[in-house]
């Protein structure tokens, strides 16, 4: 499921948002004043990385995890050409990289793999395994990061729409009774505000996903390096 299509939670019912009834024009205009909306946009801009305005997370943007950051064994690139998509190493790498596999189970699988390899081949096989695991984790992280950026752009567009609608409502003459189109605009603006806020509240959870994958890569690399044969 794409991040921008993630179901919202309102009123305790996951995946369902009940469209609220319109409130009186005066209370809605106060609730959605332009200065508050500008503050929300400024907060997102401050949180973004200077090099990428679409990155809204407080966590530093790391587009790709480098092997040199977490691997001190034989060169993992050396096993790239030898890896087979249908081979035991590739299959195990898929299992280890998957977040559905608990880290403890992944570490036990690494031990079983290392025990089944002759000592003279163990280091090269573990290097190949690390290479394949890191590739898969980087691939998944890249997809998540791209989804977060799309999520941010959708929020920015929604905020701009809310600001425009709020300005249109603010330009109405005081005391004017809302006609049907104005009442519809009030309802639409209130709906957009609730969607915007609901998305904003789950952003911190979404931003954790690349970090969790990074932590997984480090944990798996340590488990593999612990089984390397000394030179």
N, CA, C and O of each residue as an XYZ file, in Angstrom:
924
protein
N       0.842     -1.194      0.000
C       0.000      0.000      0.000
C       0.875      1.241      0.000
O       1.795      1.349      0.811
N       0.603      2.180     -0.898
C       1.396      3.398     -0.969
C       1.162      4.228      0.278
O       0.079      4.196      0.863
N       2.179      4.971      0.683
C       2.068      5.765      1.898
C       0.967      6.806      1.781
O       0.243      7.065      2.743
N       0.841      7.410      0.586
C      -0.156      8.454      0.427
C      -1.577      7.911      0.461
O      -2.531      8.669      0.634
N      -1.721      6.577      0.294
C      -3.037      5.961      0.343
C      -3.309      5.295      1.680
O      -4.321      4.612      1.836
N      -2.418      5.484      2.648
C      -2.571      4.839      3.964
C      -3.899      5.262      4.578
O      -4.223      6.450      4.584
N      -4.690      4.289      5.106
C      -5.970      4.645      5.720
C      -5.766      5.528      6.933
O      -4.792      5.373      7.669
N      -6.686      6.453      7.138
C      -6.641      7.328      8.300
C      -7.477      6.711      9.407
O      -8.321      5.849      9.162
N      -7.228      7.170     10.638
C      -7.984      6.693     11.786
C      -8.684      7.883     12.423
O      -8.031      8.822     12.877
N      -9.977      7.847     12.456
C     -10.745      8.905     13.083
C     -11.844      8.253     13.920
O     -12.489      7.305     13.471
N     -12.053      8.748     15.108
C     -13.133      8.244     15.933
C     -12.967      6.808     16.364
O     -13.948      6.152     16.715
N     -11.693      6.281     16.344
C     -11.450      4.938     16.817
C     -11.730      3.857     15.805
O     -11.610      2.677     16.134
N     -12.105      4.208     14.567
C     -12.406      3.211     13.553
C     -11.362      3.285     12.464
O     -11.386      4.219     11.661
N     -10.419      2.308     12.404
C      -9.364      2.356     11.408
C      -9.919      2.288     10.004
O     -10.829      1.515      9.704
N      -9.338      3.129      9.141
C      -9.673      3.084      7.730
C     -10.925      3.860      7.376
O     -11.301      3.891      6.204
N     -11.591      4.493      8.340
C     -12.837      5.189      8.043
C     -12.778      6.586      8.626
O     -12.440      6.766      9.796
N     -13.106      7.568      7.815
C     -13.272      8.936      8.302
C     -14.696      9.353      7.987
O     -15.100      9.335      6.824
N     -15.450      9.720      8.979
C     -16.806     10.182      8.746
C     -16.769     11.664      8.426
O     -16.231     12.458      9.197
N     -17.335     12.033      7.301
C     -17.330     13.436      6.914
C     -18.170     14.227      7.910
O     -19.344     13.921      8.114
N     -17.563     15.258      8.540
C     -18.287     15.995      9.580
C     -19.313     16.932      8.977
O     -19.206     17.333      7.818
N     -20.314     17.276      9.785
C     -21.247     18.310      9.387
C     -20.566     19.668      9.434
O     -19.659     19.901     10.232
N     -21.017     20.546      8.571
C     -20.420     21.884      8.534
C     -20.760     22.636      9.808
O     -21.875     22.532     10.321
N     -19.794     23.394     10.318
C     -20.023     24.255     11.453
C     -20.387     25.643     10.945
O     -20.230     25.920      9.757
N     -20.871     26.519     11.819
C     -21.152     27.885     11.395
C     -19.917     28.538     10.816
O     -18.794     28.214     11.202
N     -20.126     29.464      9.882
C     -19.020     30.080      9.164
C     -18.032     30.755     10.108
O     -16.822     30.640      9.910
N     -18.515     31.453     11.125
C     -17.616     32.197     12.003
C     -16.664     31.257     12.739
O     -15.463     31.522     12.785
N     -17.179     30.146     13.326
C     -16.318     29.236     14.089
C     -15.341     28.523     13.179
O     -14.214     28.242     13.588
N     -15.740     28.225     11.958
C     -14.826     27.560     11.035
C     -13.691     28.483     10.635
O     -12.541     28.056     10.541
N     -14.008     29.735     10.401
C     -12.962     30.677     10.006
C     -11.950     30.866     11.126
O     -10.755     31.006     10.866
N     -12.413     30.870     12.357
C     -11.485     31.008     13.476
C     -10.620     29.757     13.605
O      -9.419     29.851     13.855
N     -11.240     28.578     13.433
C     -10.508     27.318     13.612
C      -9.448     27.121     12.561
O      -8.445     26.453     12.813
N      -9.647     27.693     11.374
C      -8.713     27.460     10.260
C      -8.049     28.751      9.831
O      -7.905     28.993      8.633
N      -7.645     29.580     10.761
C      -7.039     30.848     10.384
C      -5.717     30.609      9.667
O      -5.042     29.602      9.881
N      -5.373     31.555      8.820
C      -4.220     31.379      7.944
C      -2.905     31.335      8.697
O      -1.969     30.669      8.254
N      -2.810     32.023      9.819
C      -1.544     32.013     10.544
C      -1.246     30.628     11.108
O      -0.091     30.200     11.111
N      -2.276     29.918     11.587
C      -2.056     28.560     12.099
C      -1.611     27.635     10.990
O      -0.733     26.796     11.187
N      -2.211     27.785      9.829
C      -1.826     26.945      8.708
C      -0.395     27.245      8.283
O       0.362     26.331      7.956
N      -0.025     28.514      8.285
C       1.350     28.872      7.927
C       2.339     28.266      8.910
O       3.438     27.872      8.519
N       1.961     28.187     10.183
C       2.848     27.582     11.180
C       3.074     26.110     10.886
O       4.189     25.614     11.047
N       2.032     25.397     10.456
C       2.184     23.987     10.129
C       3.143     23.809      8.958
O       3.985     22.911      8.969
N       3.015     24.656      7.960
C       3.893     24.553      6.798
C       5.332     24.894      7.167
O       6.264     24.267      6.664
N       5.521     25.880      8.038
C       6.870     26.261      8.443
C       7.531     25.128      9.211
O       8.723     24.875      9.032
N       6.783     24.446     10.058
C       7.347     23.334     10.819
C       7.829     22.235      9.894
O       8.891     21.654     10.121
N       7.063     21.943      8.852
C       7.480     20.914      7.898
C       8.736     21.344      7.158
O       9.612     20.522      6.891
N       8.830     22.612      6.828
C       9.996     23.098      6.098
C      11.254     23.047      6.958
O      12.334     22.725      6.462
N      11.119     23.366      8.250
C      12.276     23.335      9.141
C      12.774     21.911      9.314
O      13.980     21.676      9.391
N      11.835     20.946      9.375
C      12.225     19.558      9.597
C      12.916     18.957      8.392
O      13.674     17.997      8.530
N      12.668     19.510      7.198
C      13.213     18.915      5.987
C      14.721     19.105      5.899
O      15.273     20.073      6.422
N      15.373     18.164      5.229
C      16.797     18.301      4.967
C      17.024     19.485      4.021
O      16.242     19.674      3.089
N      18.080     20.290      4.237
C      18.332     21.417      3.344
C      18.475     20.984      1.893
O      18.121     21.740      0.988
N      18.992     19.774      1.655
C      19.227     19.326      0.295
C      17.989     18.725     -0.347
O      18.012     18.413     -1.537
N      16.921     18.554      0.396
C      15.733     17.917     -0.149
C      14.513     18.456      0.583
O      14.200     18.013      1.688
N      13.827     19.408     -0.033
C      12.695     20.050      0.621
C      11.501     19.112      0.768
O      10.573     19.416      1.517
N      11.507     17.980      0.068
C      10.410     17.031      0.174
C      10.593     16.059      1.337
O       9.741     15.199      1.560
N      11.689     16.183      2.079
C      11.930     15.277      3.202
C      11.435     15.934      4.475
O      12.024     16.924      4.910
N      10.354     15.413      5.106
C       9.735     16.095      6.243
C      10.176     15.573      7.604
O       9.770     16.121      8.629
N      10.993     14.532      7.637
C      11.284     13.835      8.886
C      12.405     14.524      9.658
O      13.275     15.166      9.069
N      12.375     14.385     10.984
C      13.454     14.934     11.800
C      14.706     14.067     11.668
O      15.819     14.530     11.919
N      14.516     12.814     11.274
C      15.662     11.933     11.064
C      16.433     12.396      9.815
O      15.841     12.817      8.822
N      17.755     12.306      9.893
C      18.581     12.710      8.760
C      18.318     11.793      7.575
O      18.216     10.575      7.726
N      18.210     12.392      6.399
C      17.962     11.609      5.192
C      19.241     10.900      4.758
O      20.242     11.544      4.447
N      19.198      9.572      4.739
C      20.299      8.739      4.251
C      19.739      7.924      3.088
O      19.128      6.880      3.315
N      19.932      8.376      1.847
C      19.289      7.707      0.708
C      19.726      6.256      0.541
O      18.906      5.396      0.219
N      21.018      5.974      0.759
C      21.551      4.630      0.536
C      22.466      4.260      1.700
O      23.276      5.074      2.146
N      22.334      3.038      2.185
C      23.230      2.530      3.226
C      24.481      1.973      2.562
O      24.390      1.114      1.685
N      25.638      2.453      2.972
C      26.904      2.014      2.386
C      27.458      0.820      3.157
O      27.394      0.771      4.385
N      28.002     -0.138      2.417
C      28.580     -1.321      3.048
C      29.721     -0.946      3.985
O      29.907     -1.575      5.027
N      30.481      0.074      3.618
C      31.635      0.471      4.428
C      31.237      0.954      5.816
O      32.071      0.975      6.722
N      29.966      1.345      5.999
C      29.505      1.818      7.298
C      29.328      0.686      8.307
O      29.336      0.919      9.515
N      29.169     -0.539      7.808
C      28.782     -1.619      8.720
C      29.486     -2.940      8.466
O      29.195     -3.921      9.150
N      30.399     -3.003      7.508
C      31.022     -4.277      7.163
C      32.531     -4.149      7.158
O      33.090     -3.297      6.467
N      33.202     -5.017      7.948
C      34.657     -4.995      8.033
C      35.271     -6.294      7.554
O      36.469     -6.518      7.730
N      34.457     -7.160      6.945
C      34.962     -8.426      6.454
C      35.451     -8.336      5.021
O      35.746     -7.244      4.535
N      35.542     -9.481      4.331
C      35.963     -9.473      2.925
C      35.040     -8.598      2.095
O      33.879     -8.397      2.451
N      35.549     -8.086      1.003
C      34.767     -7.181      0.170
C      33.464     -7.834     -0.265
O      33.495     -8.861     -0.943
N      32.303     -7.261      0.110
C      31.030     -7.868     -0.299
C      30.800     -7.782     -1.799
O      30.083     -8.609     -2.362
N      31.411     -6.773     -2.467
C      31.244     -6.654     -3.909
C      31.852     -7.838     -4.638
O      31.462     -8.143     -5.765
N      32.795     -8.500     -4.010
C      33.451     -9.614     -4.667
C      32.516    -10.766     -4.951
O      32.771    -11.559     -5.858
N      31.443    -10.875     -4.199
C      30.522    -11.970     -4.420
C      29.349    -11.623     -5.301
O      28.468    -12.458     -5.505
N      29.309    -10.413     -5.830
C      28.128     -9.989     -6.584
C      27.925    -10.836     -7.835
O      26.813    -11.301     -8.086
N      28.985    -11.046     -8.628
C      28.826    -11.794     -9.861
C      28.557    -13.265     -9.608
O      27.978    -13.949    -10.452
N      28.981    -13.761     -8.433
C      28.800    -15.166     -8.132
C      27.418    -15.469     -7.571
O      27.004    -16.627     -7.543
N      26.692    -14.429     -7.119
C      25.383    -14.655     -6.524
C      24.385    -15.076     -7.585
O      24.346    -14.510     -8.677
N      23.595    -16.054     -7.264
C      22.572    -16.526     -8.185
C      21.200    -16.207     -7.623
O      20.963    -16.449     -6.440
N      20.270    -15.662     -8.439
C      18.936    -15.331     -7.927
C      18.233    -16.550     -7.343
O      17.373    -16.416     -6.472
N      18.599    -17.745     -7.825
C      17.934    -18.963     -7.368
C      18.787    -19.727     -6.360
O      18.391    -20.804     -5.914
N      19.941    -19.193     -5.998
C      20.859    -19.892     -5.125
C      20.469    -19.815     -3.668
O      19.586    -19.050     -3.280
N      21.144    -20.623     -2.868
C      20.865    -20.660     -1.436
C      21.123    -19.315     -0.784
O      20.360    -18.885      0.081
N      22.210    -18.641     -1.197
C      22.547    -17.348     -0.590
C      21.458    -16.325     -0.870
O      21.040    -15.596      0.030
N      20.994    -16.266     -2.125
C      19.961    -15.292     -2.476
C      18.659    -15.562     -1.732
O      17.997    -14.628     -1.280
N      18.290    -16.827     -1.603
C      17.060    -17.169     -0.887
C      17.165    -16.801      0.592
O      16.229    -16.260      1.181
N      18.318    -17.106      1.175
C      18.505    -16.755      2.585
C      18.522    -15.240      2.765
O      17.985    -14.727      3.746
N      19.130    -14.531      1.833
C      19.179    -13.068      1.926
C      17.772    -12.483      1.919
O      17.482    -11.547      2.664
N      16.904    -13.029      1.085
C      15.518    -12.554      1.042
C      14.839    -12.764      2.395
O      14.116    -11.890      2.874
N      15.074    -13.917      3.004
C      14.488    -14.205      4.310
C      15.034    -13.255      5.377
O      14.274    -12.747      6.201
N      16.331    -13.016      5.364
C      16.952    -12.168      6.383
C      16.517    -10.713      6.241
O      16.291    -10.033      7.242
N      16.397    -10.230      5.001
C      16.055     -8.829      4.777
C      14.601     -8.529      5.093
O      14.257     -7.389      5.403
N      13.743     -9.537      5.018
C      12.312     -9.327      5.228
C      12.028     -8.953      6.680
O      12.489     -9.623      7.605
N      11.274     -7.892      6.869
C      10.918     -7.465      8.219
C       9.932     -8.415      8.891
O       9.696     -8.321     10.095
N       9.358     -9.325      8.115
C       8.475    -10.321      8.720
C       9.258    -11.391      9.484
O       8.684    -12.169     10.247
N      10.583    -11.420      9.267
C      11.442    -12.354      9.988
C      12.026    -11.652     11.214
O      12.807    -10.715     11.048
N      11.685    -12.060     12.426
C      12.271    -11.413     13.612
C      13.790    -11.476     13.573
O      14.366    -12.432     13.054
N      14.433    -10.461     14.120
C      15.891    -10.388     14.084
C      16.515    -11.610     14.759
O      17.532    -12.122     14.290
N      15.921    -12.075     15.844
C      16.467    -13.238     16.540
C      16.453    -14.472     15.632
O      17.410    -15.246     15.619
N      15.370    -14.651     14.876
C      15.307    -15.775     13.950
C      16.320    -15.601     12.821
O      16.930    -16.568     12.365
N      16.489    -14.368     12.382
C      17.459    -14.104     11.315
C      18.874    -14.429     11.786
O      19.659    -15.013     11.039
N      19.196    -14.058     13.003
C      20.526    -14.352     13.540
C      20.748    -15.853     13.678
O      21.849    -16.341     13.421
N      19.717    -16.588     14.079
C      19.836    -18.047     14.174
C      20.033    -18.660     12.789
O      20.782    -19.625     12.634
N      19.362    -18.101     11.785
C      19.523    -18.601     10.412
C      20.939    -18.344      9.910
O      21.498    -19.165      9.182
N      21.519    -17.216     10.291
C      22.904    -16.917      9.901
C      23.851    -17.942     10.513
O      24.776    -18.414      9.850
N      23.620    -18.284     11.776
C      24.468    -19.291     12.435
C      24.367    -20.644     11.735
O      25.378    -21.315     11.526
N      23.148    -21.043     11.375
C      22.979    -22.323     10.689
C      23.678    -22.318      9.335
O      24.288    -23.311      8.937
N      23.584    -21.191      8.633
C      24.236    -21.073      7.336
C      25.750    -21.177      7.486
O      26.403    -21.903      6.736
N      26.307    -20.451      8.455
C      27.756    -20.469      8.663
C      28.236    -21.859      9.072
O      29.306    -22.292      8.644
N      27.463    -22.560      9.892
C      27.848    -23.906     10.319
C      27.862    -24.893      9.150
O      28.587    -25.887      9.177
N      27.054    -24.610      8.125
C      26.976    -25.515      6.998
C      27.992    -25.250      5.906
O      27.997    -25.941      4.887
N      28.853    -24.258      6.099
C      29.858    -23.907      5.099
C      31.239    -24.286      5.616
O      31.546    -24.082      6.791
N      32.053    -24.826      4.758
C      33.419    -25.184      5.153
C      34.168    -23.940      5.620
O      33.984    -22.870      5.040
N      35.008    -24.047      6.650
C      35.703    -22.874      7.176
C      36.459    -22.085      6.126
O      36.500    -20.856      6.187
N      37.066    -22.779      5.151
C      37.849    -22.063      4.137
C      36.962    -21.279      3.166
O      37.458    -20.406      2.454
N      35.670    -21.572      3.125
C      34.762    -20.861      2.219
C      33.829    -19.912      2.973
O      33.092    -19.134      2.367
N      33.873    -19.991      4.293
C      32.866    -19.280      5.094
C      32.911    -17.772      4.893
O      31.865    -17.142      4.737
N      34.098    -17.184      4.893
C      34.178    -15.729      4.793
C      33.614    -15.208      3.478
O      32.886    -14.216      3.453
N      33.957    -15.891      2.378
C      33.447    -15.451      1.076
C      31.934    -15.616      0.998
O      31.243    -14.760      0.445
N      31.416    -16.712      1.549
C      29.974    -16.947      1.506
C      29.227    -15.915      2.364
O      28.169    -15.418      1.979
N      29.794    -15.608      3.521
C      29.156    -14.595      4.373
C      29.209    -13.210      3.728
O      28.284    -12.411      3.877
N      30.304    -12.936      3.008
C      30.396    -11.655      2.302
C      29.336    -11.562      1.214
O      28.719    -10.513      1.027
N      29.127    -12.656      0.502
C      28.083    -12.679     -0.522
C      26.709    -12.489      0.109
O      25.869    -11.759     -0.417
N      26.491    -13.145      1.230
C      25.209    -13.037      1.915
C      24.962    -11.597      2.364
O      23.873    -11.057      2.170
N      25.978    -10.984      2.962
C      25.821     -9.588      3.388
C      25.519     -8.689      2.191
O      24.649     -7.822      2.273
N      26.224     -8.887      1.089
C      25.998     -8.082     -0.115
C      24.541     -8.159     -0.562
O      23.920     -7.137     -0.851
N      23.990     -9.399     -0.618
C      22.617     -9.571     -1.092
C      21.606     -8.990     -0.108
O      20.616     -8.386     -0.520
N      21.850     -9.169      1.193
C      20.948     -8.611      2.198
C      20.923     -7.090      2.111
O      19.853     -6.483      2.134
N      22.095     -6.476      2.011
C      22.157     -5.017      1.961
C      21.483     -4.484      0.703
O      20.812     -3.453      0.749
N      21.654     -5.177     -0.417
C      20.981     -4.747     -1.637
C      19.472     -4.735     -1.455
O      18.808     -3.778     -1.852
N      18.928     -5.779     -0.864
C      17.480     -5.860     -0.700
C      16.966     -4.823      0.287
O      15.911     -4.225      0.073
N      17.710     -4.609      1.371
C      17.288     -3.598      2.340
C      17.352     -2.209      1.715
O      16.451     -1.397      1.924
N      18.401     -1.926      0.953
C      18.493     -0.629      0.277
C      17.360     -0.440     -0.711
O      16.837      0.666     -0.854
N      16.976     -1.505     -1.394
C      15.877     -1.402     -2.355
C      14.571     -1.053     -1.647
O      13.818     -0.194     -2.108
N      14.307     -1.721     -0.529
C      13.080     -1.436      0.214
C      13.102     -0.036      0.812
O      12.094      0.669      0.783
N      14.258      0.374      1.357
C      14.366      1.727      1.919
C      14.122      2.788      0.858
O      13.467      3.796      1.125
N      14.645      2.569     -0.344
C      14.457      3.545     -1.424
C      12.986      3.709     -1.762
O      12.523      4.822     -2.011
N      12.248      2.605     -1.770
C      10.818      2.678     -2.056
C      10.078      3.435     -0.957
O       9.182      4.231     -1.238
N      10.457      3.183      0.295
C       9.813      3.872      1.414
C      10.125      5.363      1.377
O       9.233      6.189      1.573
N      11.386      5.712      1.128
C      11.776      7.123      1.077
C      11.033      7.846     -0.035
O      10.576      8.973      0.154
N      10.908      7.206     -1.196
C      10.163      7.819     -2.304
C       8.699      8.020     -1.908
O       8.091      9.033     -2.254
N       8.135      7.043     -1.177
C       6.757      7.168     -0.726
C       6.581      8.310      0.267
O       5.577      9.021      0.221
N       7.547      8.494      1.164
C       7.482      9.597      2.130
C       7.511     10.939      1.403
O       6.798     11.866      1.788
N       8.312     11.051      0.375
C       8.391     12.308     -0.367
C       7.083     12.593     -1.109
O       6.632     13.736     -1.170
N       6.478     11.536     -1.673
C       5.183     11.737     -2.317
C       4.140     12.158     -1.280
O       3.302     13.020     -1.546
N       4.198     11.550     -0.114
C       3.305     11.880      0.986
C       3.438     13.365      1.355
O       2.441     14.054      1.572
N       4.680     13.837      1.421
C       4.929     15.236      1.772
C       4.359     16.174      0.714
O       3.737     17.184      1.042
N       4.575     15.834     -0.558
C       4.063     16.706     -1.627
C       2.537     16.773     -1.595
O       1.957     17.831     -1.841
N       1.894     15.664     -1.296
C       0.436     15.674     -1.186
C      -0.019     16.564     -0.022
O      -1.011     17.284     -0.139
N       0.700     16.514      1.086
C       0.382     17.380      2.212
C       0.570     18.850      1.849
O      -0.247     19.693      2.219
N       1.639     19.152      1.130
C       1.889     20.533      0.732
C       0.777     21.042     -0.183
O       0.300     22.166     -0.025
N       0.372     20.215     -1.129
C      -0.707     20.619     -2.039
C      -2.021     20.808     -1.278
O      -2.772     21.745     -1.551
N      -2.296     19.909     -0.315
C      -3.518     20.042      0.467
C      -3.479     21.304      1.319
O      -4.493     21.991      1.447
N      -2.333     21.617      1.899
C      -2.204     22.832      2.715
C      -2.433     24.076      1.869
O      -3.077     25.026      2.315
N      -1.906     24.071      0.649
C      -2.123     25.214     -0.247
C      -3.606     25.367     -0.581
O      -4.126     26.482     -0.628
N      -4.277     24.249     -0.813
C      -5.714     24.304     -1.106
C      -6.496     24.839      0.090
O      -7.407     25.650     -0.075
N      -6.142     24.386      1.300
C      -6.821     24.867      2.507
C      -6.616     26.378      2.657
O      -7.548     27.105      3.000
N      -5.395     26.841      2.397
C      -5.102     28.273      2.519
C      -5.925     29.078      1.520
O      -6.459     30.135      1.856
N      -6.026     28.573      0.284
C      -6.804     29.286     -0.731
C      -8.285     29.335     -0.367
O      -8.929     30.377     -0.486
N      -8.826     28.181      0.085
C     -10.234     28.148      0.474
C     -10.490     29.034      1.681
O     -11.523     29.699      1.752
N      -9.558     29.051      2.634
C      -9.718     29.903      3.811
C      -9.726     31.371      3.433
O     -10.473     32.164      4.007
N      -8.896     31.731      2.471
C      -8.856     33.125      2.033
C     -10.161     33.517      1.349
O     -10.661     34.625      1.538
N     -10.705     32.604      0.558
C     -11.985     32.877     -0.105
C     -13.080     33.099      0.924
O     -13.913     33.993      0.771
N     -13.079     32.278      1.978
C     -14.079     32.436      3.032
C     -13.842     33.703      3.842
O     -14.794     34.360      4.264
N     -12.588     34.045      4.058
C     -12.280     35.253      4.823
C     -12.691     36.515      4.076
O     -12.948     37.549      4.694
N     -12.754     36.435      2.739
C     -13.114     37.604      1.931
C     -14.615     37.864      1.909
O     -15.054     38.891      1.391
N     -15.416     36.942      2.468
C     -16.857     37.162      2.505
C     -17.189     38.331      3.424
O     -16.477     38.600      4.391
N     -18.266     39.013      3.110
C     -18.690     40.126      3.943
C     -19.140     39.612      5.302
O     -19.872     38.625      5.363
N     -18.721     40.255      6.408
C     -19.149     39.809      7.745
C     -20.670     39.806      7.854
O     -21.346     40.731      7.404
N     -21.189     38.746      8.463
C     -22.630     38.656      8.658
C     -23.386     38.127      7.464
O     -24.605     37.970      7.525
N     -22.678     37.844      6.362
C     -23.352     37.331      5.181
C     -23.816     35.899      5.428
O     -23.051     35.073      5.925
N     -25.053     35.608      5.085
C     -25.567     34.251      5.236
C     -25.000     33.378      4.128
O     -25.144     33.716      2.953
N     -24.360     32.265      4.469
C     -23.743     31.433      3.444
C     -24.786     30.890      2.472
O     -25.811     30.353      2.893
N     -24.523     31.030      1.160
C     -25.376     30.391      0.171
C     -24.914     28.946     -0.012
O     -23.978     28.509      0.657
N     -25.555     28.206     -0.904
C     -25.242     26.781     -1.069
C     -23.788     26.545     -1.465
O     -23.140     25.684     -0.870
N     -23.236     27.287     -2.465
C     -21.818     27.056     -2.804
C     -20.874     27.369     -1.654
O     -19.878     26.672     -1.460
N     -21.184     28.425     -0.882
C     -20.331     28.761      0.253
C     -20.401     27.692      1.337
O     -19.385     27.340      1.936
N     -21.589     27.183      1.582
C     -21.746     26.119      2.572
C     -20.972     24.875      2.148
O     -20.372     24.195      2.980
N     -20.990     24.585      0.862
C     -20.238     23.433      0.357
C     -18.740     23.644      0.542
O     -18.013     22.712      0.887
N     -18.279     24.880      0.310
C     -16.863     25.189      0.497
C     -16.470     25.054      1.962
O     -15.376     24.581      2.271
N     -17.367     25.470      2.877
C     -17.105     25.319      4.306
C     -16.911     23.848      4.671
O     -15.971     23.489      5.380
N     -17.812     23.011      4.177
C     -17.720     21.590      4.473
C     -16.448     20.978      3.899
O     -15.786     20.173      4.555
N     -16.111     21.364      2.669
C     -14.914     20.817      2.020
C     -13.654     21.236      2.752
O     -12.737     20.436      2.938
N     -13.612     22.506      3.171
C     -12.439     23.001      3.886
C     -12.290     22.308      5.239
O     -11.176     21.985      5.650
N     -13.407     22.078      5.936
C     -13.349     21.394      7.223
C     -12.859     19.958      7.034
O     -12.055     19.464      7.825
N     -13.334     19.303      6.005
C     -12.892     17.939      5.696
C     -11.401     17.907      5.417
O     -10.686     17.049      5.935
N     -10.925     18.847      4.594
C      -9.498     18.901      4.254
C      -8.641     19.131      5.494
O      -7.563     18.550      5.618
N      -9.112     19.972      6.412
C      -8.359     20.229      7.642
C      -8.208     18.957      8.468
O      -7.134     18.687      9.007
N      -9.259     18.193      8.565
C      -9.200     16.977      9.377
C      -8.285     15.937      8.729
O      -7.530     15.253      9.421
N      -8.354     15.819      7.398
C      -7.474     14.886      6.701
C      -6.018     15.308      6.872
O      -5.150     14.473      7.125
N      -5.754     16.616      6.732
C      -4.392     17.127      6.876
C      -3.840     16.801      8.259
O      -2.706     16.336      8.383
N      -4.629     17.040      9.289
C      -4.168     16.816     10.656
C      -3.980     15.331     10.931
O      -3.030     14.943     11.611
N      -4.875     14.497     10.410
C      -4.748     13.059     10.625
C      -3.470     12.535      9.988
O      -2.766     11.728     10.595
N      -3.162     12.978      8.782
C      -1.922     12.570      8.122
C      -0.700     13.066      8.890
O       0.294     12.353      9.025
N      -0.787     14.293      9.390
C       0.352     14.860     10.113
C       0.678     14.039     11.350
O       1.846     13.873     11.702
N      -0.368     13.519     12.018
C      -0.156     12.780     13.258
C       0.539     11.447     13.037
O       1.236     10.970     13.933
N       0.371     10.828     11.867
C       1.005      9.532     11.634
C       2.353      9.670     10.930
O       3.016      8.671     10.652
N       2.760     10.914     10.640
C       4.012     11.104      9.915
C       5.210     10.569     10.690
O       6.126     10.001     10.096
N       5.215     10.744     12.011
C       6.361     10.289     12.798
C       6.532      8.778     12.702
O       7.656      8.277     12.700
N       5.404      8.041     12.620
C       5.501      6.593     12.479
C       6.078      6.216     11.110
O       6.885      5.293     10.998
N       5.661      6.927     10.097
C       6.161      6.644      8.751
C       7.654      6.939      8.667
O       8.401      6.199      8.028
N       8.083      8.009      9.307
C       9.494      8.403      9.248
C      10.407      7.396      9.945
O      11.610      7.369      9.683
N       9.854      6.577     10.823
C      10.655      5.579     11.532
C      11.030      4.397     10.640
O      11.980      3.678     10.947
N      10.311      4.184      9.554
C      10.510      2.971      8.772
C      11.918      2.865      8.166
O      12.533      1.805      8.283
N      12.457      3.911      7.525
C      13.832      3.782      7.038
C      14.841      3.554      8.154
O      15.828      2.845      7.957
N      14.609      4.144      9.321
C      15.513      3.971     10.460
C      15.492      2.525     10.942
O      16.539      1.955     11.250
N      14.312      1.935     11.006
C      14.210      0.555     11.452
C      14.928     -0.392     10.491
O      15.547     -1.363     10.926
N      14.850     -0.118      9.199
C      15.572     -0.943      8.231
C      17.082     -0.756      8.364
O      17.845     -1.709      8.206
N      17.507      0.457      8.651
C      18.940      0.703      8.868
C      19.427     -0.073     10.086
O      20.493     -0.688     10.044
N      18.662     -0.050     11.160
C      19.035     -0.796     12.359
C      19.079     -2.296     12.081
O      19.930     -3.009     12.613
N      18.162     -2.766     11.252
C      18.154     -4.189     10.907
C      19.421     -4.551     10.142
O      20.034     -5.585     10.409
N      19.813     -3.711      9.199
C      21.025     -3.982      8.422
C      22.250     -4.062      9.324
O      23.093     -4.941      9.140
N      22.363     -3.162     10.293
C      23.500     -3.188     11.213
C      23.482     -4.447     12.078
O      24.526     -5.059     12.307
N      22.299     -4.835     12.560
C      22.207     -6.032     13.407
C      22.613     -7.282     12.634
O      23.339     -8.128     13.155
N      22.148     -7.398     11.394
C      22.487     -8.568     10.592
C      23.963     -8.588     10.227
O      24.587     -9.649     10.196
N      24.517     -7.423      9.953
C      25.946     -7.381      9.608
C      26.802     -7.809     10.792
O      27.810     -8.493     10.615
N      26.408     -7.410     11.998
C      27.168     -7.827     13.186
C      27.089     -9.344     13.371
O      28.082     -9.989     13.708
N      25.897     -9.907     13.146
C      25.740    -11.350     13.297
C      26.592    -12.108     12.283
O      27.150    -13.155     12.613
N      26.701    -11.608     11.077
C      27.528    -12.269     10.055
C      29.013    -12.121     10.366
O      29.779    -13.075     10.227
N      29.416    -10.932     10.785
C      30.827    -10.716     11.074
C      31.279    -11.532     12.282
O      32.451    -11.894     12.393
N      30.341    -11.818     13.188
C      30.709    -12.639     14.346
C      31.071    -14.060     13.948
O      31.724    -14.774     14.709
N      30.641    -14.481     12.738
C      30.920    -15.833     12.289
C      32.067    -15.906     11.276
O      32.349    -16.973     10.731
N      32.722    -14.779     11.027
C      33.866    -14.795     10.104
C      35.038    -15.551     10.722
O      35.280    -15.475     11.926
N      35.759    -16.279      9.874
C      36.961    -16.957     10.316
C      38.101    -15.953     10.423
O      38.254    -15.107      9.541
N      38.908    -16.026     11.484
C      40.046    -15.096     11.593
C      41.048    -15.344     10.481
O      41.265    -16.481     10.061
N      41.652    -14.267     10.014
C      42.643    -14.380      8.947
C      43.956    -14.964      9.492
O      44.915    -15.136      8.738
